[in-house]
Amino acid sequence: MSTDQEINVASHYTTDNLLGRIKSALVAAGSDPENLQAHELKGVDEFHTGGVQATDDLLAQLSISNTTRVLDIGCGIGGASRHIAAHTGATVTGFDLTPDYITTANALSDLVGMRKQTQFLTGSAVAMPVGDNSFDLATMFHVGMNIADKHALFREAHRVLAPDATFALFDIMQTDTGDLTFPFPWAEKADWSFIESPETYKSIALKAGFTLTSERNRRDFTLAYFDKAFAAIEKNGAPHPVGIHLLMKDTAAQKLKNYVTEVKAGKLAPVEMIFRKS
Ligand SMILES: C[S@@+](CC[C@H](N)C(=O)[O-])C[C@H]1O[C@@H](n2cnc3c(N)ncnc32)[C@H](O)[C@@H]1O
C-alpha cells in the first residue's frame, strides 16, 4: 500500500514512453536496440552522480563474487544491478518504487540478454519486497533523498541482510545549512525531498544495528565530473542522445544545474557510506 508521498515520488520519476525513447536514443547514437550490449546503456541506466564511474568506485571497496546475493535498493531502470551482475557473475535482485522503472529495467535486461542474472520487483524501501536474512550485500544509489522515514529504511535493510552482510550506499546528503533551490533531479519541490546530513544517516544506521566501516564525501569527484559533462554539452550543442536527461522530463538541465550549484556552495554532496550488519 503506497503512501501519498510515495505516489508523488513515483509520479516524479514516471515519464512518457521511457523504453521507446531510450530505444530511439540508442538508434540516434548508432546502436541497434535488437543487438545490444549492456555497456551501450550506461549513459542512461545509472541515474546517479558520476554514473558508472561512481558505481565502480563504490564496488572497488566491496568484495563480491559470483555467489554473493546482491540486493539493489531503489534500482531505477537497473543499470547498477546489471553492471554488478555483468562484472562479478553475481545474481542481483533490484526493487524500486516506480512501476514504470521496473517494467523498463526488466525490458532492458531482456534486450541485453541479462534476464537470468537480474530480477526486478516493484516495492518500497520502507517495506522491502524480499525475505529476512536473504542477501549478503545491499547497494543503494541516490535513493535516500526520496525517503522520509530513514529509520524504516535502515530497519528494513537490516532485516533483509544476513549476519555480517554489507550495506553500501551512495546518497546525496546535506553538508551545510541554508535554503536549497529546487527543482533537483530527485524532486521538483521541497515537499518530496528528504535530504539528511551524514551524521543523521550514521546515527540512524547505528540504531538499526549497523556498524560504519567507511565513509567518503565525493564532492571533488562530482565537480570534476560535471565540469567535463557540461563542457561536452557546450561543445556538441546537446547532450549525448543516450543520457540521463531522458529520465528527467523537460527541466533536466535546470535540475542538474541547481544540484551542481548547491554542491559548489557546499550545501549538498554525494556521500558513500559502507555499513556492516552487526
Ligand atoms: C535518482 S533515482 C536512482 C535510481 C538508481 N538507483 C540508479 O542509480 O540508477 C532514485 C530512485 O529511487 C526510487 N525510490 C524513491 N523512493 C523509493 C522508495 N521508498 N523505495 C524504493 N525506491 C524508491 C525512485 O523510484 C528512483 O528510481
Ligand as a Chemical Component Dictionary entry (heavy atoms), coordinates in Angstrom:
data_LIG
# 
_chem_comp.id                   LIG 
_chem_comp.type                 NON-POLYMER 
_chem_comp.pdbx_formal_charge   0 
_chem_comp.three_letter_code    LIG 
# 
loop_
_chem_comp_atom.comp_id 
_chem_comp_atom.atom_id 
_chem_comp_atom.alt_atom_id 
_chem_comp_atom.type_symbol 
_chem_comp_atom.charge 
_chem_comp_atom.model_Cartn_x 
_chem_comp_atom.model_Cartn_y 
_chem_comp_atom.model_Cartn_z 
_chem_comp_atom.pdbx_ordinal 
LIG C1  C1  C 0  17.797 9.107 -8.673  1  
LIG S1  S1  S 1  16.972 7.595 -8.934  2  
LIG C2  C2  C 0  18.286 6.406 -8.752  3  
LIG C3  C3  C 0  17.959 5.097 -9.412  4  
LIG C4  C4  C 0  19.053 4.047 -9.360  5  
LIG N1  N1  N 0  19.457 3.727 -8.012  6  
LIG C5  C5  C 0  20.243 4.482 -10.170 7  
LIG O1  O1  O 0  21.235 4.911 -9.569  8  
LIG O2  O2  O -1 20.174 4.437 -11.400 9  
LIG C6  C6  C 0  16.071 7.396 -7.420  10 
LIG C7  C7  C 0  15.256 6.132 -7.408  11 
LIG O3  O3  O 0  14.752 5.884 -6.101  12 
LIG C8  C8  C 0  13.494 5.283 -6.243  13 
LIG N2  N2  N 0  12.799 5.417 -4.962  14 
LIG C9  C9  C 0  12.416 6.557 -4.347  15 
LIG N3  N3  N 0  11.806 6.278 -3.178  16 
LIG C10 C10 C 0  11.830 4.928 -3.049  17 
LIG C11 C11 C 0  11.348 4.021 -2.057  18 
LIG N4  N4  N 0  10.698 4.429 -0.961  19 
LIG N5  N5  N 0  11.532 2.706 -2.266  20 
LIG C12 C12 C 0  12.158 2.253 -3.395  21 
LIG N6  N6  N 0  12.617 3.066 -4.357  22 
LIG C13 C13 C 0  12.454 4.379 -4.190  23 
LIG C14 C14 C 0  12.875 6.044 -7.375  24 
LIG O4  O4  O 0  11.753 5.396 -7.913  25 
LIG C15 C15 C 0  14.050 6.147 -8.328  26 
LIG O5  O5  O 0  14.113 5.048 -9.169  27 
# 
loop_
_chem_comp_bond.comp_id 
_chem_comp_bond.atom_id_1 
_chem_comp_bond.atom_id_2 
_chem_comp_bond.value_order 
_chem_comp_bond.pdbx_ordinal 
LIG C1  S1  SING 1  
LIG S1  C2  SING 2  
LIG S1  C6  SING 3  
LIG C2  C3  SING 4  
LIG C3  C4  SING 5  
LIG C4  N1  SING 6  
LIG C4  C5  SING 7  
LIG C5  O1  DOUB 8  
LIG C5  O2  SING 9  
LIG C6  C7  SING 10 
LIG C7  O3  SING 11 
LIG C7  C15 SING 12 
LIG O3  C8  SING 13 
LIG C8  N2  SING 14 
LIG C8  C14 SING 15 
LIG N2  C9  SING 16 
LIG N2  C13 SING 17 
LIG C9  N3  DOUB 18 
LIG N3  C10 SING 19 
LIG C10 C11 SING 20 
LIG C10 C13 DOUB 21 
LIG C11 N4  SING 22 
LIG C11 N5  DOUB 23 
LIG N5  C12 SING 24 
LIG C12 N6  DOUB 25 
LIG N6  C13 SING 26 
LIG C14 O4  SING 27 
LIG C14 C15 SING 28 
LIG C15 O5  SING 29 
# 
